Amino acid sequence: MTQYASLPDDQLQLIDRYWRAANYLSVGQIYLMDNPLLREPLKPEHIKPRLLGHWGTTPGLNFIYAHLNRAIRQHDLDMIYICGPGHGGPGMVANTWLEGSYSEIYPQVSQDAQGMKTLFRQFSFPGGIPSHAAPETPGSINEGGELGYSLSHAFGAVFDNPSLIAACVIGDGEAETGPLASSWFGIKFLNAARDGAVLPILHLNGYKIANPTILGRSSDEDLLHLFRGYGYEPLIVSGHEPEKMHRQMVQTLEQALERIRHYQQQARSGEAAETLPRWPMIIMRSPKGWTGPQTVDGKKVEDFWRAHQVPVSSCREDDGHRQILEEWMRSYQPDDLFDEQGRLRPELAALAPEGDKRMGATPWANGGRLRRELNTPAIADYAVDVTSPGETQAESTAALGAYLAGIFQRNRDNFRLFGPDETASNRLSKVFDVTSRTWQEPVKPYDEQLAADGRVMEILSEHQCQGWLEGYLLTGRHGLFNCYEAFIHIVDSMFNQHAKWLKVTRKLPWREPISSLNYLLSSHVWRQDHNGYSHQDPGFIDHVVNKKADIVRVYLPPDANTLLCVADHCLKTWDRINVIVAGKQPAPQWLNLEAAQKHCAAGMGIWHWAGTVAEGEAPDVVMACAGDVPTMETLAAVDLLRDYFPDLRIQVVNVVDLMALQTEEQHPHGLSDEAFDAIFTADKPVIFAFHGYPSLIHRLTYPRNNHGNFHVRGFMEEGTTTTPFDMTVMNELDRFHLAQEAIVRTPSLHGKADAVLDELAEKIAEHHRYVREHGEDLPEVRGWKWPSAQGDGGAPE
């Protein structure tokens, strides 16, 4: 390794004292509820009755934080600290308290002895703070409650942030997760000319909760080969003696920062590089539970898995354990670190950066402070011309792709589109008229839509798409994640964590709102003509609606113009998770733009033009639908019913905002009972064709007056490789089954429709026979158009 100038001994000693202060505060948070400065011998009542927390990773995190502080001050850096080791909360809280950012946000946790007592007591204590780097922790954008996402968050944070360095600490337990394993590819998407830099710090302390780690047991040679193969320049810091480790860390960090500066200056000066940058990363080996008790009750603790959580576990009841704890804490020499008032001594306080340069105060970790409104084009420029409902055929997502291209043109550094190699498949190809896919590797002459400055982020990992987008949003920007509906389940848990993050931040006034996380789910369950059963699952929306009502939204636009309205709305919202489900295949278009805007604003409504209810009359049956294919099949069923029973009064209802089905008390978008009854009636049968699993509609409408009359058809886990219409038949969502259901459930038709029911049953059987023989739908159900509406463009009456 190139030798870089080290620091004088007195400066290294100051860093060591600062590190000891952070370690002292970390131990105190796990164990103490009183006597924070050990001004008297420890007594049982000073110890928390329940010892909760994680010590093992914390001293390494504190060591890194102290050295990053030195680098920030020396080089005037903008840096964000991303804490990957899940339960590193004691260290993150300790360091932000030492630098002052914690007390600025939480004045009750003052930088003195009383504040230190509060700091200790609140940690992993009822009504207090959790043990990981939660939303309550200043400087955090990575929850830590679930491992695997730190490095993808880091890359998302630095895209389009040329001055930012994301120092991302990755625990060796976290490094075993699938999402983290694919995160290393992030440097293949990092443009040194316009993006910031990620400095991964792989923190190897050798153990997880109760087992060795794979990378911790790997040799240095194997690790160097592994990460060079990924494209990095790995630098190793290894040892257990603090003085030597401090010297190593100073030199290694300087070398890493010098390489980052070199690559960025080269790219930003226009100098062509012969090869891709080999971005630096640091592999830091240190003992688990470093500086803690080496043994307890004759059993190894330091540098072993027993240091993972609470190394000394019975301090309140066991005098011997309490003595070990007191000796451990006094080994940090608290009187050398804090003055009589419990304040950090001035020479140590001077080591922290100032103002927004502090990692706990950086605006990049509170992205709402930096958020700029998205510059959106007028959706009228992209609307599909609809003169009469059902006559026009169009690809809804293609219209959206053109709109997104307009957003790209207006937002050069404030918007990105993320997806796992499905942008073109989902018919968003118009974006490639104005930008390309991000690609830093060599480009072949025959490649298409690849460019170093592309703004479409495609990698065949839903985890990376989600993690990059989250990092991008959390640092103040805007984006959209498009994905096949069946495979968005891969990020169920990541969605969970982000939803929880948003819920908590709503209660933190210092956390400024960030742009909403927007999903577009296409290639959906009803059009998996060649992929078959493995690609047929609409259950993500069930998962989403379990979250707090004020966080989630689910939209099922039935055509292109409603999709444009919904997407335009979602991209302008904040602190939400919006899920939009829309098909990509050519389909009938129902509403002109004016009608679509009114319909989407209401969330649901009666399509008078499609029904047979005269003004002032009550319907005999309500035919409701949510989703593009269910809408088409519902209108086809209505057409059948009109032919068979011309006098039947049918009310057609379309739902675009799924959460509007809930009550006002359950969801902000919920309709009042009066408004709901005006649409669905209080006592008439409702035949509801739904995009997803039928049980979800029953859940959402359970408190409604007429819920007992709701009869829902949706996906019933019946699927195979088959035709589009046959998929609906298999799940009894097709026009024939819907018409049957309406006949059976409508009292005025009882005893009058046996022959019709038999005819519909024969149509279903005939269709099955035809598909199995010919491999295509019956001619009469292909290319169907709504025949009965007049040329009003679907405008509501």
NUKOL-558363 format. One record per residue (C-alpha): residue in three letters; x, y, z. Coordinates in steps of 0.25 Angstrom, whole numbers, padded with zeros to 4 digits, always signed. Each point is the difference from the previous one (the first is absolute). Layout:
<pts>
alaXYZ ...
</pts>
This chain:
<pts>
met+0000+0000+0000 thr+0005+0014-0003 gln+0004+0007+0012 tyr-0007+0012+0004 ala+0004+0010+0010 ser-0006-0004+0014 leu-0004+0009+0011 pro+0008+0005+0011 asp-0001-0008+0013 asp-0008+0010+0007 gln-0010+0001-0010 leu-0001-0015-0001 gln-0002+0000+0015 leu-0012+0010-0001 ile-0007-0009-0010 asp+0002-0012+0009 arg-0006+0008+0012 tyr-0012+0004-0009 trp-0001-0015-0004 arg+0000-0004+0015 ala-0011+0011+0003 ala-0009-0006-0011 asn+0003-0014+0006 tyr-0003+0004+0014 leu-0013+0006-0004 ser-0004-0012-0008 val+0002-0009+0012 gly-0007+0009+0009 gln-0012+0000-0009 ile-0001-0015+0000 tyr+0002-0001+0015 leu-0003+0012+0009 met-0012+0008+0004 asp+0007+0008+0010 asn+0014+0004+0005 pro+0004+0004-0014 leu+0014+0005+0003 leu+0003-0011+0011 arg+0002+0011+0010 glu-0003-0011+0010 pro+0001-0015+0000 leu-0010-0008-0008 lys-0012-0004+0007 pro-0011-0010-0004 glu-0010+0012-0002 his+0009+0006-0010 ile-0001-0011-0009 lys-0012-0002-0010 pro-0009-0011+0005 arg-0001-0005-0015 leu+0014+0000-0007 leu-0003+0002-0015 gly+0010+0004-0011 his+0011-0004-0008 trp+0015+0002+0003 gly+0007-0008-0009 thr+0000+0008-0013 thr+0000+0014+0008 pro+0015+0003+0003 gly+0003-0002-0015 leu-0010+0009-0004 asn+0005+0010+0010 phe+0014-0001-0005 ile-0004+0002-0014 tyr-0009+0012+0004 ala+0012+0007+0007 his+0009-0002-0012 leu-0011+0005-0010 asn-0001+0013+0009 arg+0015+0003-0002 ala-0001-0002-0015 ile-0012+0009-0001 arg+0007+0011+0008 gln+0013-0001-0008 his-0006-0001-0014 asp-0013+0008+0002 leu-0008-0012-0005 asp-0015-0002-0001 met-0002-0014+0006 ile-0011-0009+0004 tyr+0002-0012+0009 ile-0009-0012-0003 cys+0000-0010+0011 gly-0002-0014-0006 pro+0002-0008+0013 gly-0014-0001+0004 his+0001+0003+0015 gly+0011+0010+0000 gly-0010+0010+0006 pro+0008+0003+0013 gly+0012+0004-0008 met-0008+0009-0010 val-0007+0007+0012 ala+0012+0001+0008 asn+0008+0007-0011 thr-0011+0010-0004 trp-0001+0003+0015 leu+0014+0003+0000 glu+0000+0009-0012 gly-0012+0008+0005 ser-0010-0004-0011 tyr-0008-0009+0009 ser-0002+0011+0011 glu-0004+0010-0010 ile-0012-0009-0005 tyr-0003-0005+0014 pro+0003+0011+0010 gln-0004-0009+0012 val+0012-0008-0003 ser+0010+0011+0003 gln+0015-0001-0001 asp+0002-0001+0015 ala-0001-0010+0011 gln-0015+0001+0001 gly-0001-0002-0015 met+0009-0012+0000 lys-0009-0006+0010 thr-0012+0002-0009 leu+0008-0005-0012 phe+0003-0013+0008 arg-0014-0002+0005 gln-0007+0002-0013 phe+0008-0011-0007 ser-0008-0013-0002 phe-0009+0004+0011 pro-0016+0001+0000 gly-0004+0013-0007 gly+0015+0002-0005 ile+0008-0002-0012 pro+0003-0014-0007 ser+0013-0006-0001 his+0003+0002-0014 ala+0002+0013-0009 ala-0014+0003-0001 pro-0007+0013-0006 glu+0001+0006+0014 thr+0015+0000-0002 pro+0006+0012-0006 gly+0008-0002-0012 ser-0006-0014-0003 ile-0007-0004-0013 asn+0002-0015+0002 glu-0010-0006+0010 gly+0009-0011+0004 gly-0012-0008+0005 glu+0002-0010-0011 leu+0014-0003-0007 gly+0004+0001-0014 tyr-0004+0014-0005 ser+0011+0009+0004 leu+0009+0000-0012 ser-0012+0002-0010 his-0004+0011+0008 ala+0014+0006-0001 phe+0000+0000-0015 gly-0014+0005-0001 ala+0005+0012+0009 val+0011+0004-0009 phe-0006-0001-0013 asp-0001+0015-0005 asn+0007+0005+0012 pro+0014+0003-0005 ser+0005+0005+0013 leu-0005-0011+0009 ile+0008-0012+0006 ala-0008-0011+0006 ala+0009-0007+0010 cys-0008-0013+0001 val+0004-0010+0011 ile-0004-0014-0003 gly+0000-0011+0011 asp+0005-0013-0004 gly-0013-0006+0004 glu-0007+0009-0009 ala+0009-0003-0011 glu-0006-0014+0000 thr-0013+0005-0004 gly-0005-0001-0015 pro-0003+0015-0002 leu+0013+0004+0005 ala+0008-0010-0008 ser-0006+0006-0013 ser+0002+0014+0005 trp+0015-0001-0003 phe-0004+0002-0015 gly-0004+0015+0003 ile+0014+0005-0004 lys-0004-0005-0014 phe-0011+0011+0000 leu+0008+0011+0006 asn+0004+0012-0009 ala+0012+0007+0006 ala-0003+0013-0008 arg-0014+0002+0006 asp-0002-0009+0012 gly+0007+0000+0014 ala+0008-0012+0005 val-0003-0012+0009 leu+0011-0004+0009 pro-0004-0014+0005 ile+0006-0004+0013 leu-0001-0015+0003 his+0000-0002+0015 leu+0005-0014+0002 asn-0001-0004+0015 gly-0001-0014-0003 tyr-0014-0004+0006 lys-0015+0001-0001 ile-0009-0003+0012 ala+0005-0014+0002 asn+0009-0004-0011 pro+0012+0004-0008 thr-0002+0009-0013 ile+0004-0005-0014 leu+0008+0012-0003 gly+0006+0001+0014 arg+0006-0013-0002 ser+0005+0002-0014 ser+0015+0003-0002 asp+0004+0014-0004 glu+0005-0006-0013 asp-0014-0006-0003 leu-0006+0014+0004 leu+0009+0007-0009 his-0003-0009-0012 leu-0015+0001+0003 phe-0001+0015+0000 arg+0010+0003-0011 gly-0009-0009-0008 tyr-0012+0009+0003 gly+0009+0012-0005 tyr+0004+0006+0013 glu+0014+0003+0006 pro-0001-0006+0013 leu+0009+0006+0012 ile+0001-0008+0013 val+0001+0005+0014 ser+0002-0011+0010 gly+0004-0002+0014 his-0005+0002+0015 glu+0011+0009+0006 pro-0007+0014-0001 glu+0013+0008-0002 lys+0004-0008-0012 met-0015+0000-0005 his-0001+0015+0000 arg+0013+0002-0008 gln-0005-0011-0010 met-0014+0007-0001 val+0006+0014-0002 gln+0009-0005-0012 thr-0011-0009-0006 leu-0010+0011+0000 glu+0009+0010-0006 gln+0003-0010-0011 ala-0015-0003-0003 leu-0003+0015+0000 glu+0011+0003-0009 arg-0004-0011-0010 ile-0015+0006+0000 arg+0006+0014-0003 his+0008-0005-0011 tyr-0011-0007-0007 gln-0010+0011+0002 gln+0010+0011-0005 gln+0004-0008-0012 ala-0015-0002-0004 arg-0004+0014+0003 ser+0011+0006-0008 gly-0004-0008-0013 glu+0013-0008+0001 ala-0004-0014-0006 ala+0004-0012+0009 glu+0006-0012-0007 thr-0007-0009+0010 leu-0012+0000+0010 pro+0003+0006+0013 arg+0005-0010+0011 trp-0008+0007+0011 pro+0007-0002+0014 met-0007-0008+0011 ile+0006-0003+0014 ile+0000-0014+0006 met+0001+0003+0015 arg+0003-0012+0009 ser-0002+0002+0015 pro-0005-0008+0012 lys-0014-0002+0003 gly-0003+0008+0013 trp+0013+0007-0002 thr+0005+0006+0014 gly-0011-0008+0008 pro+0002-0011+0010 gln+0009-0011-0006 thr-0007-0011+0009 val-0012-0001+0009 asp-0002-0012+0009 gly+0012-0006-0007 lys-0006+0000-0014 lys+0006+0008-0011 val-0007+0013-0004 glu+0008+0010-0007 asp+0003-0005-0015 phe-0011-0010+0001 trp-0015-0001-0002 arg-0003+0002+0015 ala+0003+0015-0002 his-0011+0001-0010 gln-0011+0006+0010 val+0002+0002+0015 pro+0014-0006+0004 val-0003+0001+0015 ser-0014-0004+0002 ser-0004-0001+0015 cys+0006+0013+0005 arg-0012+0004+0008 glu-0001-0013+0008 asp+0015-0005+0000 asp+0010+0008+0007 gly+0012-0006-0008 his-0007+0003-0013 arg-0002+0014+0005 gln+0014+0002+0003 ile+0004-0005-0014 leu-0009+0011-0006 glu+0006+0011+0009 glu+0014-0004-0003 trp-0003+0000-0014 met-0007+0013+0000 arg+0011+0007+0008 ser+0011-0006-0010 tyr-0005+0011-0009 gln+0005+0011+0011 pro-0013+0008-0001 asp+0006+0011+0009 asp+0010+0002-0012 leu-0011+0001-0010 phe-0011+0009+0008 asp+0001+0011+0009 glu-0007+0002+0014 gln-0013+0004-0007 gly+0001-0012-0009 arg+0003+0008-0013 leu+0010-0006-0010 arg+0014+0007+0003 pro+0002+0012-0010 glu+0012-0006-0007 leu-0008-0013-0003 ala-0012+0008-0004 ala+0008+0008-0010 leu+0003-0013-0008 ala-0015+0000-0005 pro-0003+0007-0013 glu-0009+0012+0001 gly-0014+0004-0005 asp-0005-0008-0011 lys+0013-0007-0002 arg-0003-0009+0012 met-0005-0013-0005 gly-0012+0000+0010 ala-0004+0014-0006 thr+0003-0002-0015 pro-0012+0004-0008 trp+0003-0012-0009 ala-0006-0009+0012 asn-0012+0009+0001 gly-0003+0001-0015 gly-0013+0008+0001 arg+0009+0012+0003 leu+0006-0001-0014 arg-0013-0005-0007 arg-0004+0008-0013 glu-0013-0001-0006 leu-0001-0009-0012 asn-0002+0008-0013 thr-0011-0008-0007 pro-0005+0002-0014 ala-0015+0002-0003 ile-0007-0014-0001 ala-0009+0006-0011 asp+0012-0001-0009 tyr+0000-0015+0002 ala-0014-0004+0001 val-0007-0010-0009 asp-0011+0005-0009 val-0013-0007+0004 thr-0013+0005-0007 ser-0009-0012+0004 pro+0003-0010+0012 gly+0007-0013-0005 glu+0002+0004-0015 thr+0014+0004+0002 gln+0011-0011+0002 ala+0013+0005+0007 glu+0011-0005+0009 ser-0001+0007+0013 thr+0014+0000+0005 ala+0005+0004-0014 ala-0007+0014+0003 leu+0006+0000+0014 gly+0014-0002-0007 ala-0002+0012-0008 tyr-0004+0008+0012 leu+0012-0005+0008 ala+0009+0004-0012 gly-0005+0014+0002 ile+0004-0001+0015 phe+0014-0004-0004 gln+0001+0012-0009 arg-0004+0010+0011 asn+0008-0007+0011 arg+0014-0002-0003 asp+0005-0004+0014 asn-0013-0002+0008 phe-0007-0012-0006 arg+0004-0014-0003 leu-0008-0013-0005 phe+0004-0013+0006 gly-0003-0014-0004 pro+0005-0014-0002 asp+0002+0000-0015 glu-0014+0002-0003 thr-0002+0014-0004 ala-0002-0003-0015 ser-0008-0013+0004 asn-0009+0009+0008 arg-0002+0009-0013 leu+0007+0012+0006 ser+0010+0001-0012 lys-0003+0014-0003 val+0009+0004+0011 phe+0011-0005-0009 asp-0003+0011-0009 val+0006+0010+0010 thr+0010-0008+0009 ser+0007-0014+0000 arg+0002-0011+0010 thr+0012+0003+0010 trp+0012-0008-0004 gln+0014+0002+0004 glu+0006-0013-0006 pro+0005+0000-0015 val-0011+0002-0010 lys+0000-0009-0013 pro-0003+0007-0013 tyr-0013-0008-0001 asp-0005+0003+0014 glu-0013+0009+0001 gln-0004+0010+0010 leu+0013-0001+0009 ala+0008+0012+0005 ala+0008+0005+0011 asp-0009+0011+0003 gly-0013-0008-0002 arg-0011+0003+0010 val-0008-0014-0001 met+0006-0009+0011 glu-0002-0015-0004 ile+0007-0011+0008 leu-0007-0014+0001 ser-0001+0001+0015 glu-0013+0006+0005 his+0007+0002+0013 gln+0010+0009-0006 cys-0011+0008-0007 gln-0007+0002+0013 gly+0012+0003+0008 trp+0005+0010-0010 leu-0013+0007-0001 glu-0001+0001+0015 gly+0013+0006+0001 tyr-0003+0010-0011 leu-0013+0004+0006 leu+0006+0001+0014 thr+0010+0010-0005 gly-0010+0009-0006 arg-0003-0005-0014 his-0012-0006-0008 gly-0001-0014-0007 leu-0009-0011-0005 phe+0002-0015+0001 asn-0006-0008-0011 cys-0001-0016+0002 tyr-0008-0012-0004 glu-0011-0001+0009 ala+0003-0015+0004 phe+0015+0003+0004 ile-0002+0013+0008 his-0002-0010+0012 ile+0015-0001+0000 val+0000+0013+0007 asp-0011-0002+0010 ser+0009+0001+0012 met+0007+0013-0006 phe-0014+0006-0002 asn-0003-0004+0015 gln+0012+0008+0005 his-0002+0012-0009 ala-0015+0001+0005 lys+0004-0001+0014 trp+0011+0011-0002 leu-0010+0009-0006 lys-0010-0003+0012 val+0010+0004+0010 thr+0005+0012-0007 arg-0014+0006-0001 lys+0002+0002+0015 leu+0013+0006+0000 pro-0001+0015-0004 trp+0014+0001-0003 arg-0001-0010-0011 glu-0004+0008-0013 pro-0010-0007-0009 ile+0007-0008-0012 ser-0006-0004-0013 ser-0009-0012-0001 leu+0005-0014-0003 asn-0008-0003-0013 tyr-0002-0014-0006 leu-0005-0003-0014 leu-0004-0015-0001 ser-0003-0004-0014 ser+0001-0014-0007 his-0011-0003+0010 val-0007-0013+0004 trp-0010+0000-0012 arg+0010+0001-0011 gln+0010-0010+0002 asp-0003-0007-0013 his+0013-0007-0001 asn+0007+0000+0014 gly-0012-0008+0006 tyr-0003-0002+0015 ser+0014+0004+0006 his-0003+0014-0005 gln-0015+0001+0005 asp+0000+0006+0014 pro-0007+0014+0003 gly+0002-0002+0015 phe+0009+0012+0002 ile-0011+0009+0002 asp-0006-0008+0011 his+0014+0001+0007 val+0000+0015-0002 val-0014+0003+0006 asn+0004-0006+0013 lys+0009+0013+0003 lys-0005+0012+0006 ala-0011+0007-0008 asp+0007+0014-0001 ile+0012-0007-0006 val-0005-0009-0011 arg-0008+0002-0013 val-0004-0010-0011 tyr-0005+0004-0013 leu-0006-0008-0011 pro-0002+0009-0012 pro-0009-0007-0011 asp+0006+0007-0012 ala+0011+0009-0005 asn-0006+0014+0004 thr-0003-0005+0014 leu+0014-0005+0001 leu+0006+0013-0004 cys-0009+0008+0010 val+0004-0010+0011 ala+0015+0000-0003 asp+0000+0015-0001 his-0006+0001+0014 cys+0009-0010+0006 leu+0013+0006-0005 lys-0004+0013+0007 thr-0003-0006+0014 trp+0009-0002+0012 asp+0002-0010+0012 arg-0009-0010-0007 ile+0001-0013-0007 asn-0008-0001-0013 val-0003-0013-0007 ile-0005+0001-0014 val-0004-0012-0008 ala-0002+0001-0015 gly+0000-0009-0012 lys+0009+0002-0011 gln-0007-0007-0011 pro-0009+0007-0011 ala-0014+0002+0007 pro-0013+0007-0001 gln+0001+0015+0005 trp-0012+0005+0007 leu+0002+0014+0005 asn+0005+0013-0007 leu+0009+0008+0008 glu-0010+0009+0006 ala-0009-0011+0005 ala+0013-0008+0005 gln+0004+0012+0008 lys-0014+0001+0007 his+0000-0015+0002 cys+0013-0001+0006 ala-0002+0012+0009 ala-0013-0007+0006 gly+0008-0013+0001 met-0012-0008-0005 gly-0013+0003-0007 ile-0013-0004-0007 trp+0002-0002-0015 his-0014+0004-0005 trp+0003-0001-0014 ala+0003-0015+0002 gly-0012-0003+0008 thr-0015-0001-0002 val-0005+0008+0012 ala-0009+0012-0003 glu+0001+0013+0008 gly-0008-0002+0013 glu-0001-0015-0001 ala+0007-0010+0009 pro+0009-0011-0006 asp-0004-0015+0001 val+0015-0004+0000 val+0013+0007+0001 met+0011-0004-0009 ala+0013+0005+0006 cys+0015-0002-0004 ala+0014+0004+0004 gly+0012-0002-0010 asp+0001+0001-0015 val-0004-0015-0004 pro-0011-0001+0011 thr-0006+0013-0006 met+0000-0005-0014 glu-0006-0013+0004 thr-0010+0007+0009 leu-0005+0009-0012 ala-0001-0013-0009 ala-0008-0007+0011 val-0009+0013+0000 asp-0002-0001-0015 leu-0004-0014+0001 leu-0010+0003+0011 arg-0006+0011-0008 asp-0002-0009-0012 tyr-0006-0011+0009 phe-0008+0009+0009 pro-0003+0014-0006 asp-0008+0004+0012 leu+0010-0003+0010 arg+0005+0013+0007 ile+0015-0002+0001 gln+0009+0010+0007 val+0015+0000-0004 val+0011+0004+0010 asn+0014+0001-0002 val+0011+0002+0011 val+0013+0006-0003 asp+0005+0003+0014 leu-0001-0013+0008 met+0001+0007+0013 ala-0013+0008-0002 leu-0008-0013+0003 gln+0004+0002+0014 thr-0007+0009+0010 glu+0003+0014+0003 glu+0005-0005+0014 gln+0009-0010-0006 his+0007+0007-0012 pro+0001+0015-0004 his-0005-0004-0014 gly-0012-0007+0006 leu-0014+0004-0004 ser-0011+0003+0010 asp-0010-0010+0002 glu-0010+0009-0007 ala+0009+0001-0012 phe+0003-0015-0001 asp-0015-0004+0001 ala-0003+0010-0011 ile+0009-0007-0009 phe-0001-0015+0004 thr-0014+0001+0006 ala-0004-0004+0014 asp-0007-0013-0004 lys+0002-0004-0014 pro+0009-0012-0005 val+0014+0005-0003 ile+0008-0009-0010 phe+0015+0005+0002 ala+0010-0004-0011 phe+0014+0003+0007 his+0014-0001-0005 gly+0006-0007+0012 tyr-0005-0010+0010 pro-0015+0001+0003 ser+0002+0000+0016 leu+0007+0014-0001 ile-0013+0007-0005 his-0008-0007+0012 arg+0011+0005+0010 leu-0001+0014-0006 thr-0015+0001+0000 tyr-0003-0008+0012 pro-0006+0011+0009 arg-0009+0005-0012 asn-0015-0001+0001 asn-0002-0009-0012 his+0012-0009+0002 gly-0008-0012+0001 asn-0004+0002-0014 phe+0014+0001-0006 his+0003-0012-0009 val+0015+0002-0004 arg+0007-0008-0012 gly+0015+0001-0001 phe+0012-0008-0001 met-0002-0014+0007 glu+0014-0006-0002 glu-0004-0006-0013 gly+0010+0001-0011 thr+0008-0006-0011 thr+0006+0004-0013 thr-0012+0004-0008 thr-0008+0011-0007 pro-0003+0013+0006 phe-0015-0002+0000 asp+0001-0015+0005 met+0008+0006+0012 thr-0013+0007+0004 val-0009-0012-0003 met+0009-0009+0009 asn-0002+0010+0011 glu-0014+0003-0003 leu+0002+0014-0002 asp-0004+0000-0015 arg-0013+0006-0006 phe-0007-0013+0000 his+0002-0003+0015 leu-0002+0015+0004 ala-0014-0001-0008 gln-0003-0013+0007 glu+0003+0006+0014 ala-0009+0012-0003 ile-0011-0008-0004 val+0001-0010+0012 arg+0001+0012+0010 thr-0011+0009-0006 pro-0014-0003+0006 ser-0008+0005-0011 leu+0006-0010-0010 his-0002-0013+0009 gly-0008-0010-0007 lys+0001+0008-0013 ala+0014-0003-0005 asp+0003-0015+0000 ala+0002-0001-0015 val+0009+0012+0000 leu+0008-0007+0011 asp+0001-0013-0008 glu+0004+0008-0012 leu+0011+0008+0007 ala+0005-0014+0006 glu+0001-0005-0014 lys+0008+0012-0005 ile+0010-0002+0012 ala+0002-0015-0004 glu+0001+0003-0015 his+0011+0010+0003 his+0008-0010+0008 arg-0001-0010-0011 tyr+0003+0010-0011 val+0013+0005+0008 arg+0005-0014+0002 glu-0001-0004-0014 his+0004+0013-0007 gly+0009+0007+0010 glu-0008+0013-0002 asp-0013+0007+0006 leu-0013-0002-0007 pro-0001+0010-0012 glu-0012+0007+0007 val+0008+0004+0012 arg+0012+0005-0007 gly+0002+0015-0004 trp-0013+0003+0008 lys-0005+0015+0000 trp-0011+0006+0009 pro-0011+0002-0010 ser-0011+0007+0007 ala+0006+0014+0005 gln-0002+0012-0008 gly+0011+0010-0003 asp+0001+0007+0013 gly+0014-0005+0003 gly-0004-0006+0013 ala-0004+0014+0006 pro-0008-0002+0013 glu-0014+0005+0000 
</pts>
